[in-house]
Amino acid sequence: MKKIKLLTALALASAAFAVSAQNIATVNGKPIPKSLQDEWVAQLVANGGKDTPEARRQITENLVANALVEQEAAKRKISDDPKVKFALDYAKFRILQEALLRDEMAKHPVSEKEIKARYEEEKAALGNKEYEVSHILVKDQKTAENIEKKLAAGGNFAALAKEFSVDTGAKENGGDLGWNRPAVFVKPFADAVKNMKKGEISKAPVKTEFGWHIIKVNDVKEVPFPTYDSVKDQIREGLELKKQQNFLNELMKTNKIEYGK
């Protein structure tokens, strides 16, 4: 009988030791499991750190401090504060959103084919030339045509821009818009610029959503387009953001949403 009791006591002690070995500390009776320390170490290593005894000791101290803060906050009912509740809810939302989007991207990653296609689209849209352009912007066609006549008669483009242009950002510089690829302008303006040569003034005013433009191309230069390898990561990021937004938009469309009145 004594032998049975001894074996039972040894078994209980062994079990208690095994449970204790699974914990790195106990704070007011609440255990901190070694698995939690291991997760922190894995994160440390993923960020370029090293798994050392000193690192584990520091992580243990941090986890103990976290447990103490959590317990003391619970005693004081800090989480009942509306501002704290909002902050906790917001943090939870951001964590879940980021995790969901990572999962979505893992299931539907941006392909190399998509990146290359986007690269070619941007290359075709931007072209390999930059233009130094000036313009005179007015609100009506008649004024624009009168300015065209003044220019044809030898009028000074910069002086006329300062006198008539409603583009306050450029008029004081004689209408100068600096160096740009045509793609940065609205389409009618861009199309006109691409068909003009150095020193040429538009033969007729160009109408856009902003008004009527008289355009002058001061200079033209060749600009090499960035190589695929130099911009593919940037393009990938842009496509991922677009996919994520499309995914969120689809959730809005495919789920039942009822707004309060």
N, C-alpha and C positions, 0 to 999 in steps of 0.2 A: 504493500500500500504506500509506504513511504517512497519507494522507488518510483511509483506512478506519479505521486505529487511532485517529486523532484523533476521528472521528465516534463511534466506540465509547466512547471515554473520556468524551466530552461527554454521551452518552446515559446512561452509568452515573452520572456526576456529577449529571445532571438527576434521575435516579430516586432517588438518595440524598437530594437536596434535597427531593424530593416527600415521601419517607418521613419526613424530619426535620420538615417543615412540619406533618405530621399529629400530631406529638408535642410536648407542651409542656415535657417534661423527660425525662431519662434518669437513673436512679438505679442505679449499679453495673451498668450494661449493660441494665437493665430499663426499657423505655420507658413513659412515662405518656401515653396518647393524648389528643389534644385533644378527642375525642368525650366522654371522661370529664369533662373540665373543663366542656364544654357541658352535660352532664347536671346537674352541680352548679349551674351558672348558671341553668338552667331551674327547678330546685327553689328557688333563691333568689328568682327572679322570681315564682314561684307563691306564695311566702310573703310577698310585698309588697316585696322588695328590688329593687335596680336592677342592670342589667348594665353595669358600668363597668370601665375598665382597672384601677382599684384593687381592685375586687371580684375580678376574674380573677386578679390578682397574689396576693391573699390565698388564693384557692382553690388556686392552683398551689402555694404554700408548704405549705398543709395536705395536699395530695396527696403532695408530696415527703416530708413528715413521716410520713404514713401508710405510704408505701413503705418508708422507713427502719425504722420500727417493725416492719412485717411481715417484712422481711428479717432484722432482728436477732432477732426472736422465733423465726424458722425456724432460725437458727444455734444458738440455745439450746434448741431443741426444746420450746418453751413449750407448744405445742399437745398434747404428750404427757401433760401434767399432767391427771389425771382431773377436777379441778375446772374447769379451762379447757375441756376437752372437753365437759363437761356444759353450761357456759355457752354455748359455741358452738352446741351442738345445740339448746339451748332457744331461743336467739336465732333460729336458722334456722326452728324450728318456729313461733315467733310471727310471723315475717315471712311465711312461707308461708300460715299460717292467715289472717292479715289480708288478704293478697292474694287468697286463694281466696274469702273472704267478700265482698270488694269485687266480685269477678267475678260471684259468685252474685247479689248485689244489683243489679248492672248488668243481668244477664239477666232477673231477676224483681223489678223495683222495686216498692215499695209505691205503690199508686195513690191518687189523690185520693179515689176512691170508697171505698176501704178506710178512709182516714183519717176521712172524714165519717161513715161507718157506726160506727166506733169512738167518735167524739165523741158521737153520739146515744145509743149504749149507755151511756156513762159519765154523760151528762146525765140519762138516765132512772133509772139506778141511784142516783146521788147525790142527785137532787132539788134543790129550791131552798129547803130549810129546814134550820136547825140547831136542835138541842135541847140545853138545859142539863139534864142528867139526873143523878139520884142513884139508888143502888140498895143493897139489903141482900142479900148473897149467903150462902145457907146450903146445907148438904149434903143435907138431906132435906125432903120435902114437909110433914111434920107440923110441924116447926119453923117453916117458912115460913108455914103457915096460922095458927099461934099468934101470930106477929108481926103478921099481917094483922088479927087480932082486937084486939091491943093498939093498933094504929093506929086501928082503927074506934072504939075506946073513948077516943080522944084522945091516944094515946101520941105522943111526939116522934120523928119519923123519924130525925133525926141522932143522937139519943141511943141509939135502938135499933140503928142501924147500928154505932155504936161498941161496943155490948154484944154483938151477935150475929154481925155480918158476918165471913166468913172471907176477904174480899178485903182483904188487909193494905195494899194500895196506896191504897185509898179509904176504909177504915173510920175512920181518924183524922181525915178531913175530913168526917165524917158521911155517908159513902157517895158524896160528890160526884165525878162523872166529868168535869165540865167541859162545854164546848160541843163538840158533834160532830154530823156528819151521820149519820143512821141507818145508812148503808152501812158504817160502820166497825165496827159491832157484828155479832155472829153473828145469823143470820136470825130466830130466834124473838124475840130481844131487840129487834132492829130493827123487826120487824113490830108488836110491842106498842107501841113508842115512837111510831111513825108514826100510830097510831090513838088517841093520847092528847092531851089538851089541857093548857095551862098550869095548874100547880097540882094536876093529877090524879095519883092513886096507882093502880097497877094493881089491878084488881078481884079478881084471883086471881094466885097466884105463877106466874112464867113459867119453864118448865124449859128449860135448855140443857145443853150438854156439860159446863159448869162447875158446875152445881148448880141451885138454885132461887132465883129473883130476885124481890124485891119492888121495883118500879120507881116512881120519882117524877119527873115532868117539872116542873122548876122554872120553865123559861121556854122560849119558842119565838121564833125570829126568821127573817125572810126573808133569804136570801143569794143574790144573783144568781150564776148559773153563768158561768164565764169564757167569753168570746167564742171562736168557732171560730178566728179568725185569731191570737188570743193563745196558743193551745195546740196548734195543728196541728203545729208542728215537734217539740214534745215527744211528741205522739202518734205522729208518723212514726218517731221514734227508737225508741219502745217497740215498734212493729210490726216495725221492721227487726230489732231484737234477737230478737223472737219468731221471725221467719222464719229468721234465722241459726241459732237453736237447733234449730228444726225440721229445717233442712237437715242439721245435724250429727247429729241423732238418726236421720235417714233413712239417712245414711251407715253408721251403726252397724248398722242393720237389714238393709241390702241388701248388705253385704259379709261375706265369710267371716272370722270371727274365732275363733281358737282360743287359749284361755288355758292357761298352764302349770299343772300340778298341784302 
